[in-house]
Amino acid sequence: MAISTVSIHIFGDVPSSPLVGVLQDAINNWRETSLILTSILFPAAGIWFIGIFLHSVDRFNEDTEGQVTGVDRSNATPLLEPRVTETSDSSAS
């Protein structure tokens, strides 16, 4: 998830402002610049919308959610419980 967020910022947020500035400097008309950017936005939104309906493999298994596996269980004694010391019968007599 973190890699996805970082890649979105690297490939989207970071270069978008300078690219819009370069486009605006080349055209020098903010109306044409906004028209070009909007004409790019609509096909991208259409492709994204079509992608919703494409079949994808669901790798999330709801049946195993919340279950504790054998690896997660611990046989160690909790640190906050009082220790019970065993005394031998030979030391009592």
N, CA, C and O atoms as a Tinker XYZ file with bonds, in Angstrom:
   372  protein
     1  N      0.830000   -1.181000    0.000000    73     2
     2  CA     0.000000    0.000000    0.000000    64     1     3
     3  C      0.878000    1.249000    0.000000    63     2     4     5
     4  O      0.584000    2.225000   -0.689000    81     3
     5  N      1.946000    1.208000    0.771000    73     3     6
     6  CA     2.836000    2.366000    0.834000    64     5     7
     7  C      3.531000    2.599000   -0.504000    63     6     8     9
     8  O      3.697000    3.743000   -0.929000    81     7
     9  N      3.935000    1.524000   -1.161000    73     7    10
    10  CA     4.594000    1.663000   -2.464000    64     9    11
    11  C      3.623000    2.256000   -3.480000    63    10    12    13
    12  O      4.011000    3.071000   -4.317000    81    11
    13  N      2.368000    1.845000   -3.403000    73    11    14
    14  CA     1.357000    2.403000   -4.305000    64    13    15
    15  C      1.190000    3.899000   -4.079000    63    14    16    17
    16  O      1.120000    4.669000   -5.037000    81    15
    17  N      1.126000    4.310000   -2.827000    73    15    18
    18  CA     0.959000    5.728000   -2.515000    64    17    19
    19  C      2.162000    6.540000   -2.980000    63    18    20    21
    20  O      2.004000    7.620000   -3.550000    81    19
    21  N      3.347000    6.029000   -2.741000    73    19    22
    22  CA     4.561000    6.738000   -3.161000    64    21    23
    23  C      4.627000    6.823000   -4.685000    63    22    24    25
    24  O      4.990000    7.864000   -5.234000    81    23
    25  N      4.276000    5.736000   -5.369000    73    23    26
    26  CA     4.338000    5.770000   -6.834000    64    25    27
    27  C      3.287000    6.724000   -7.415000    63    26    28    29
    28  O      3.534000    7.363000   -8.438000    81    27
    29  N      2.124000    6.823000   -6.774000    73    27    30
    30  CA     1.126000    7.788000   -7.238000    64    29    31
    31  C      1.674000    9.202000   -7.124000    63    30    32    33
    32  O      1.491000   10.017000   -8.028000    81    31
    33  N      2.339000    9.492000   -6.024000    73    31    34
    34  CA     2.899000   10.831000   -5.842000    64    33    35
    35  C      4.061000   11.087000   -6.808000    63    34    36    37
    36  O      4.175000   12.177000   -7.369000    81    35
    37  N      4.912000   10.091000   -6.996000    73    35    38
    38  CA     6.075000   10.279000   -7.879000    64    37    39
    39  C      5.647000   10.478000   -9.331000    63    38    40    41
    40  O      6.173000   11.352000  -10.020000    81    39
    41  N      4.692000    9.668000   -9.796000    73    39    42
    42  CA     4.308000    9.728000  -11.204000    64    41    43
    43  C      3.134000   10.660000  -11.471000    63    42    44    45
    44  O      2.830000   10.939000  -12.631000    81    43
    45  N      2.467000   11.147000  -10.429000    73    43    46
    46  CA     1.306000   11.989000  -10.634000    64    45    47
    47  C      1.483000   13.397000  -10.112000    63    46    48    49
    48  O      1.524000   14.355000  -10.884000    81    47
    49  N      1.587000   13.522000   -8.801000    73    47    50
    50  CA     1.624000   14.842000   -8.182000    64    49    51
    51  C      2.890000   15.621000   -8.509000    63    50    52    53
    52  O      2.834000   16.819000   -8.786000    81    51
    53  N      4.010000   14.954000   -8.476000    73    51    54
    54  CA     5.287000   15.659000   -8.646000    64    53    55
    55  C      5.448000   16.232000  -10.053000    63    54    56    57
    56  O      5.746000   17.419000  -10.178000    81    55
    57  N      5.265000   15.449000  -11.118000    73    55    58
    58  CA     5.499000   16.026000  -12.444000    64    57    59
    59  C      4.326000   16.823000  -13.013000    63    58    60    61
    60  O      4.497000   17.528000  -14.007000    81    59
    61  N      3.141000   16.731000  -12.409000    73    59    62
    62  CA     1.983000   17.371000  -13.040000    64    61    63
    63  C      2.083000   18.895000  -13.057000    63    62    64    65
    64  O      1.788000   19.513000  -14.079000    81    63
    65  N      2.484000   19.503000  -11.969000    73    63    66
    66  CA     2.580000   20.973000  -11.941000    64    65    67
    67  C      3.612000   21.515000  -12.921000    63    66    68    69
    68  O      3.306000   22.450000  -13.661000    81    67
    69  N      4.824000   20.964000  -12.954000    73    67    70
    70  CA     5.780000   21.470000  -13.953000    64    69    71
    71  C      5.334000   21.224000  -15.394000    63    70    72    73
    72  O      5.586000   22.055000  -16.265000    81    71
    73  N      4.671000   20.089000  -15.658000    73    71    74
    74  CA     4.213000   19.826000  -17.018000    64    73    75
    75  C      3.111000   20.795000  -17.435000    63    74    76    77
    76  O      3.078000   21.246000  -18.580000    81    75
    77  N      2.214000   21.113000  -16.513000    73    75    78
    78  CA     1.180000   22.100000  -16.817000    64    77    79
    79  C      1.818000   23.460000  -17.051000    63    78    80    81
    80  O      1.384000   24.205000  -17.930000    81    79
    81  N      2.847000   23.791000  -16.271000    73    79    82
    82  CA     3.552000   25.062000  -16.470000    64    81    83
    83  C      4.260000   25.130000  -17.805000    63    82    84    85
    84  O      4.229000   26.165000  -18.471000    81    83
    85  N      4.897000   24.043000  -18.205000    73    83    86
    86  CA     5.571000   24.001000  -19.510000    64    85    87
    87  C      4.548000   24.134000  -20.633000    63    86    88    89
    88  O      4.781000   24.851000  -21.606000    81    87
    89  N      3.416000   23.445000  -20.497000    73    87    90
    90  CA     2.359000   23.540000  -21.504000    64    89    91
    91  C      1.810000   24.964000  -21.579000    63    90    92    93
    92  O      1.589000   25.488000  -22.670000    81    91
    93  N      1.591000   25.587000  -20.429000    73    91    94
    94  CA     1.087000   26.962000  -20.406000    64    93    95
    95  C      2.100000   27.933000  -21.009000    63    94    96    97
    96  O      1.718000   28.857000  -21.728000    81    95
    97  N      3.387000   27.732000  -20.722000    73    95    98
    98  CA     4.411000   28.604000  -21.307000    64    97    99
    99  C      4.482000   28.450000  -22.824000    63    98   100   101
   100  O      4.705000   29.424000  -23.543000    81    99
   101  N      4.291000   27.214000  -23.310000    73    99   102
   102  CA     4.363000   26.982000  -24.753000    64   101   103
   103  C      3.143000   27.545000  -25.475000    63   102   104   105
   104  O      3.271000   28.109000  -26.562000    81   103
   105  N      1.976000   27.399000  -24.886000    73   103   106
   106  CA     0.748000   27.854000  -25.553000    64   105   107
   107  C      0.468000   29.317000  -25.236000    63   106   108   109
   108  O      0.047000   30.075000  -26.110000    81   107
   109  N      0.698000   29.712000  -24.001000    73   107   110
   110  CA     0.491000   31.078000  -23.521000    64   109   111
   111  C     -0.974000   31.509000  -23.631000    63   110   112   113
   112  O     -1.274000   32.670000  -23.909000    81   111
   113  N     -1.871000   30.560000  -23.411000    73   111   114
   114  CA    -3.299000   30.852000  -23.387000    64   113   115
   115  C     -3.929000   29.878000  -22.392000    63   114   116   117
   116  O     -3.976000   28.675000  -22.650000    81   115
   117  N     -4.410000   30.383000  -21.268000    73   115   118
   118  CA    -4.904000   29.494000  -20.214000    64   117   119
   119  C     -6.164000   28.752000  -20.618000    63   118   120   121
   120  O     -6.426000   27.670000  -20.092000    81   119
   121  N     -6.951000   29.295000  -21.532000    73   119   122
   122  CA    -8.163000   28.603000  -21.984000    64   121   123
   123  C     -7.814000   27.370000  -22.814000    63   122   124   125
   124  O     -8.412000   26.310000  -22.634000    81   123
   125  N     -6.862000   27.504000  -23.709000    73   123   126
   126  CA    -6.435000   26.344000  -24.502000    64   125   127
   127  C     -5.754000   25.303000  -23.619000    63   126   128   129
   128  O     -5.935000   24.101000  -23.813000    81   127
   129  N     -4.971000   25.770000  -22.650000    73   127   130
   130  CA    -4.305000   24.844000  -21.737000    64   129   131
   131  C     -5.327000   24.041000  -20.948000    63   130   132   133
   132  O     -5.196000   22.823000  -20.827000    81   131
   133  N     -6.341000   24.707000  -20.410000    73   131   134
   134  CA    -7.368000   23.988000  -19.651000    64   133   135
   135  C     -8.180000   23.064000  -20.550000    63   134   136   137
   136  O     -8.607000   21.999000  -20.103000    81   135
   137  N     -8.404000   23.443000  -21.799000    73   135   138
   138  CA    -9.111000   22.581000  -22.737000    64   137   139
   139  C     -8.299000   21.324000  -23.044000    63   138   140   141
   140  O     -8.853000   20.227000  -23.108000    81   139
   141  N     -7.005000   21.480000  -23.232000    73   139   142
   142  CA    -6.137000   20.323000  -23.497000    64   141   143
   143  C     -6.109000   19.393000  -22.288000    63   142   144   145
   144  O     -6.223000   18.176000  -22.428000    81   143
   145  N     -5.958000   19.975000  -21.100000    73   143   146
   146  CA    -5.899000   19.142000  -19.896000    64   145   147
   147  C     -7.227000   18.435000  -19.637000    63   146   148   149
   148  O     -7.238000   17.287000  -19.192000    81   147
   149  N     -8.335000   19.101000  -19.906000    73   147   150
   150  CA    -9.648000   18.476000  -19.746000    64   149   151
   151  C     -9.846000   17.376000  -20.768000    63   150   152   153
   152  O    -10.439000   16.341000  -20.462000    81   151
   153  N     -9.351000   17.591000  -21.993000    73   151   154
   154  CA    -9.485000   16.550000  -23.016000    64   153   155
   155  C     -8.625000   15.332000  -22.689000    63   154   156   157
   156  O     -8.905000   14.240000  -23.184000    81   155
   157  N     -7.602000   15.489000  -21.880000    73   155   158
   158  CA    -6.813000   14.347000  -21.408000    64   157   159
   159  C     -7.521000   13.671000  -20.240000    63   158   160   161
   160  O     -7.476000   12.448000  -20.108000    81   159
   161  N     -8.173000   14.463000  -19.394000    73   159   162
   162  CA    -8.832000   13.932000  -18.203000    64   161   163
   163  C    -10.005000   13.027000  -18.556000    63   162   164   165
   164  O    -10.160000   11.973000  -17.939000    81   163
   165  N    -10.831000   13.398000  -19.518000    73   163   166
   166  CA   -12.021000   12.616000  -19.836000    64   165   167
   167  C    -11.696000   11.220000  -20.380000    63   166   168   169
   168  O    -12.319000   10.257000  -19.932000    81   167
   169  N    -10.755000   11.054000  -21.320000    73   167   170
   170  CA   -10.423000    9.676000  -21.732000    64   169   171
   171  C     -9.804000    8.859000  -20.594000    63   170   172   173
   172  O    -10.050000    7.658000  -20.487000    81   171
   173  N     -9.011000    9.501000  -19.756000    73   171   174
   174  CA    -8.436000    8.776000  -18.618000    64   173   175
   175  C     -9.529000    8.302000  -17.657000    63   174   176   177
   176  O     -9.472000    7.181000  -17.152000    81   175
   177  N    -10.520000    9.156000  -17.408000    73   175   178
   178  CA   -11.641000    8.758000  -16.558000    64   177   179
   179  C    -12.457000    7.645000  -17.210000    63   178   180   181
   180  O    -12.954000    6.757000  -16.517000    81   179
   181  N    -12.601000    7.683000  -18.522000    73   179   182
   182  CA   -13.309000    6.621000  -19.230000    64   181   183
   183  C    -12.593000    5.294000  -19.138000    63   182   184   185
   184  O    -13.223000    4.258000  -18.926000    81   183
   185  N    -11.278000    5.315000  -19.297000    73   183   186
   186  CA   -10.490000    4.086000  -19.163000    64   185   187
   187  C    -10.595000    3.546000  -17.752000    63   186   188   189
   188  O    -10.715000    2.336000  -17.558000    81   187
   189  N    -10.552000    4.425000  -16.764000    73   187   190
   190  CA   -10.677000    4.014000  -15.365000    64   189   191
   191  C    -12.058000    3.387000  -15.129000    63   190   192   193
   192  O    -12.164000    2.372000  -14.441000    81   191
   193  N    -13.102000    3.979000  -15.687000    73   191   194
   194  CA   -14.460000    3.470000  -15.532000    64   193   195
   195  C    -14.610000    2.100000  -16.176000    63   194   196   197
   196  O    -15.262000    1.226000  -15.605000    81   195
   197  N    -14.023000    1.890000  -17.353000    73   195   198
   198  CA   -14.078000    0.591000  -18.022000    64   197   199
   199  C    -13.336000   -0.452000  -17.199000    63   198   200   201
   200  O    -13.742000   -1.613000  -17.147000    81   199
   201  N    -12.250000   -0.039000  -16.556000    73   199   202
   202  CA   -11.481000   -0.963000  -15.727000    64   201   203
   203  C    -12.246000   -1.512000  -14.550000    63   202   204   205
   204  O    -11.898000   -2.570000  -14.025000    81   203
   205  N    -13.285000   -0.813000  -14.122000    73   203   206
   206  CA   -14.101000   -1.304000  -13.013000    64   205   207
   207  C    -14.799000   -2.602000  -13.397000    63   206   208   209
   208  O    -14.975000   -3.486000  -12.560000    81   207
   209  N    -15.191000   -2.716000  -14.644000    73   207   210
   210  CA   -15.977000   -3.859000  -15.081000    64   209   211
   211  C    -15.133000   -5.024000  -15.595000    63   210   212   213
   212  O    -15.686000   -6.068000  -15.941000    81   211
   213  N    -13.832000   -4.874000  -15.654000    73   211   214
   214  CA   -12.970000   -5.970000  -16.088000    64   213   215
   215  C    -12.844000   -6.991000  -14.967000    63   214   216   217
   216  O    -12.816000   -6.634000  -13.790000    81   215
   217  N    -12.768000   -8.251000  -15.337000    73   215   218
   218  CA   -12.641000   -9.321000  -14.346000    64   217   219
   219  C    -11.245000   -9.293000  -13.735000    63   218   220   221
   220  O    -10.237000   -9.208000  -14.436000    81   219
   221  N    -11.218000   -9.365000  -12.435000    73   219   222
   222  CA    -9.930000   -9.433000  -11.747000    64   221   223
   223  C     -9.980000  -10.544000  -10.717000    63   222   224   225
   224  O    -11.057000  -10.945000  -10.276000    81   223
   225  N     -8.826000  -11.035000  -10.340000    73   223   226
   226  CA    -8.728000  -12.104000   -9.371000    64   225   227
   227  C     -8.722000  -11.484000   -7.976000    63   226   228   229
   228  O     -7.908000  -10.609000   -7.681000    81   227
   229  N     -9.635000  -11.943000   -7.125000    73   227   230
   230  CA    -9.708000  -11.452000   -5.754000    64   229   231
   231  C     -8.772000  -12.291000   -4.897000    63   230   232   233
   232  O     -9.025000  -13.475000   -4.674000    81   231
   233  N     -7.715000  -11.697000   -4.428000    73   231   234
   234  CA    -6.723000  -12.431000   -3.650000    64   233   235
   235  C     -7.010000  -12.363000   -2.152000    63   234   236   237
   236  O     -6.216000  -12.853000   -1.350000    81   235
   237  N     -8.120000  -11.769000   -1.771000    73   235   238
   238  CA    -8.481000  -11.644000   -0.370000    64   237   239
   239  C     -9.413000  -12.787000   -0.003000    63   238   240   241
   240  O    -10.442000  -12.985000   -0.649000    81   239
   241  N     -9.062000  -13.531000    1.020000    73   239   242
   242  CA    -9.863000  -14.662000    1.452000    64   241   243
   243  C    -10.541000  -14.285000    2.759000    63   242   244   245
   244  O     -9.885000  -14.188000    3.796000    81   243
   245  N    -11.850000  -14.072000    2.716000    73   243   246
   246  CA   -12.574000  -13.636000    3.900000    64   245   247
   247  C    -12.708000  -14.732000    4.940000    63   246   248   249
   248  O    -12.913000  -14.432000    6.116000    81   247
   249  N    -12.601000  -15.984000    4.548000    73   247   250
   250  CA   -12.777000  -17.082000    5.493000    64   249   251
   251  C    -11.646000  -17.146000    6.516000    63   250   252   253
   252  O    -11.867000  -17.579000    7.648000    81   251
   253  N    -10.454000  -16.728000    6.144000    73   251   254
   254  CA    -9.323000  -16.827000    7.052000    64   253   255
   255  C     -9.082000  -15.547000    7.829000    63   254   256   257
   256  O     -8.144000  -15.480000    8.623000    81   255
   257  N     -9.904000  -14.532000    7.620000    73   255   258
   258  CA    -9.706000  -13.270000    8.322000    64   257   259
   259  C    -10.035000  -13.433000    9.799000    63   258   260   261
   260  O    -11.087000  -13.962000   10.157000    81   259
   261  N     -9.142000  -12.982000   10.634000    73   259   262
   262  CA    -9.373000  -13.003000   12.068000    64   261   263
   263  C     -9.015000  -14.312000   12.739000    63   262   264   265
   264  O     -9.037000  -14.388000   13.968000    81   263
   265  N     -8.688000  -15.338000   11.985000    73   263   266
   266  CA    -8.317000  -16.607000   12.596000    64   265   267
   267  C     -6.849000  -16.578000   12.978000    63   266   268   269
   268  O     -6.017000  -16.001000   12.278000    81   267
   269  N     -6.550000  -17.206000   14.095000    73   267   270
   270  CA    -5.174000  -17.260000   14.564000    64   269   271
   271  C     -4.576000  -18.574000   14.114000    63   270   272   273
   272  O     -5.129000  -19.643000   14.373000    81   271
   273  N     -3.468000  -18.491000   13.455000    73   271   274
   274  CA    -2.798000  -19.695000   12.983000    64   273   275
   275  C     -1.887000  -20.238000   14.068000    63   274   276   277
   276  O     -1.665000  -19.590000   15.091000    81   275
   277  N     -1.367000  -21.416000   13.839000    73   275   278
   278  CA    -0.478000  -22.039000   14.817000    64   277   279
   279  C      0.802000  -21.259000   15.025000    63   278   280   281
   280  O      1.395000  -21.325000   16.102000    81   279
   281  N      1.237000  -20.532000   14.032000    73   279   282
   282  CA     2.460000  -19.754000   14.147000    64   281   283
   283  C      2.245000  -18.557000   15.064000    63   282   284   285
   284  O      3.158000  -18.149000   15.782000    81   283
   285  N      1.032000  -17.992000   15.040000    73   283   286
   286  CA     0.747000  -16.813000   15.845000    64   285   287
   287  C      0.563000  -17.133000   17.326000    63   286   288   289
   288  O      0.737000  -16.257000   18.173000    81   287
   289  N      0.219000  -18.356000   17.642000    73   287   290
   290  CA     0.008000  -18.727000   19.034000    64   289   291
   291  C      1.342000  -18.840000   19.747000    63   290   292   293
   292  O      2.356000  -19.209000   19.154000    81   291
   293  N      1.321000  -18.523000   21.000000    73   291   294
   294  CA     2.553000  -18.579000   21.774000    64   293   295
   295  C      2.336000  -19.461000   22.993000    63   294   296   297
   296  O      1.283000  -19.403000   23.626000    81   295
   297  N      3.317000  -20.264000   23.317000    73   295   298
   298  CA     3.267000  -21.118000   24.500000    64   297   299
   299  C      4.003000  -20.489000   25.667000    63   298   300   301
   300  O      4.111000  -21.110000   26.724000    81   299
   301  N      4.502000  -19.299000   25.512000    73   299   302
   302  CA     5.272000  -18.645000   26.559000    64   301   303
   303  C      4.347000  -18.175000   27.677000    63   302   304   305
   304  O      3.182000  -17.850000   27.446000    81   303
   305  N      4.877000  -18.148000   28.861000    73   303   306
   306  CA     4.134000  -17.658000   30.012000    64   305   307
   307  C      4.092000  -16.138000   29.964000    63   306   308   309
   308  O      5.113000  -15.503000   29.702000    81   307
   309  N      2.934000  -15.546000   30.213000    73   307   310
   310  CA     2.859000  -14.083000   30.221000    64   309   311
   311  C      3.762000  -13.486000   31.295000    63   310   312   313
   312  O      3.936000  -14.076000   32.361000    81   311
   313  N      4.333000  -12.322000   31.018000    73   311   314
   314  CA     5.279000  -11.721000   31.951000    64   313   315
   315  C      4.611000  -11.130000   33.184000    63   314   316   317
   316  O      5.264000  -11.005000   34.220000    81   315
   317  N      3.354000  -10.766000   33.116000    73   315   318
   318  CA     2.707000  -10.085000   34.219000    64   317   319
   319  C      2.016000  -11.018000   35.205000    63   318   320   321
   320  O      1.579000  -10.563000   36.262000    81   319
   321  N      1.904000  -12.292000   34.902000    73   319   322
   322  CA     1.289000  -13.227000   35.838000    64   321   323
   323  C      2.314000  -13.645000   36.889000    63   322   324   325
   324  O      3.494000  -13.799000   36.573000    81   323
   325  N      1.875000  -13.831000   38.142000    73   323   326
   326  CA     2.825000  -14.233000   39.193000    64   325   327
   327  C      3.354000  -15.636000   38.927000    63   326   328   329
   328  O      2.634000  -16.509000   38.443000    81   327
   329  N      4.594000  -15.825000   39.245000    73   327   330
   330  CA     5.216000  -17.129000   39.052000    64   329   331
   331  C      4.883000  -18.029000   40.236000    63   330   332   333
   332  O      4.897000  -17.605000   41.391000    81   331
   333  N      4.590000  -19.249000   39.922000    73   331   334
   334  CA     4.308000  -20.243000   40.960000    64   333   335
   335  C      5.539000  -21.135000   41.049000    63   334   336   337
   336  O      5.913000  -21.799000   40.083000    81   335
   337  N      6.158000  -21.141000   42.215000    73   335   338
   338  CA     7.348000  -21.964000   42.379000    64   337   339
   339  C      6.940000  -23.282000   42.996000    63   338   340   341
   340  O      6.137000  -23.319000   43.929000    81   339
   341  N      7.480000  -24.337000   42.488000    73   339   342
   342  CA     7.176000  -25.655000   42.992000    64   341   343
   343  C      8.215000  -26.011000   44.062000    63   342   344   345
   344  O      9.418000  -25.847000   43.859000    81   343
   345  N      7.732000  -26.492000   45.182000    73   343   346
   346  CA     8.643000  -26.928000   46.228000    64   345   347
   347  C      8.637000  -28.439000   46.258000    63   346   348   349
   348  O      7.603000  -29.086000   46.091000    81   347
   349  N      9.789000  -28.969000   46.471000    73   347   350
   350  CA     9.874000  -30.436000   46.508000    64   349   351
   351  C      9.582000  -30.924000   47.932000    63   350   352   353
   352  O      9.773000  -30.190000   48.901000    81   351
   353  N      9.126000  -32.150000   48.040000    73   351   354
   354  CA     8.800000  -32.727000   49.339000    64   353   355
   355  C     10.045000  -32.972000   50.181000    63   354   356   357
   356  O      9.951000  -33.007000   51.408000    81   355
   357  N     11.178000  -33.137000   49.573000    73   355   358
   358  CA    12.413000  -33.408000   50.318000    64   357   359
   359  C     12.888000  -32.166000   51.073000    63   358   360   361
   360  O     13.489000  -32.284000   52.141000    81   359
   361  N     12.625000  -30.977000   50.526000    73   359   362
   362  CA    13.048000  -29.781000   51.226000    64   361   363
   363  C     12.109000  -29.441000   52.375000    63   362   364   365
   364  O     12.521000  -28.758000   53.312000    81   363
   365  N     10.857000  -29.897000   52.333000    73   363   366
   366  CA     9.909000  -29.618000   53.389000    64   365   367
   367  C     10.154000  -30.491000   54.591000    63   366   368   369
   368  O      9.761000  -30.086000   55.685000    81   367
   369  N     10.777000  -31.671000   54.489000    73   367   370
   370  CA    10.986000  -32.540000   55.634000    64   369   371
   371  C     12.335000  -32.403000   56.260000    63   370   372
   372  O     12.633000  -33.087000   57.239000    81   371
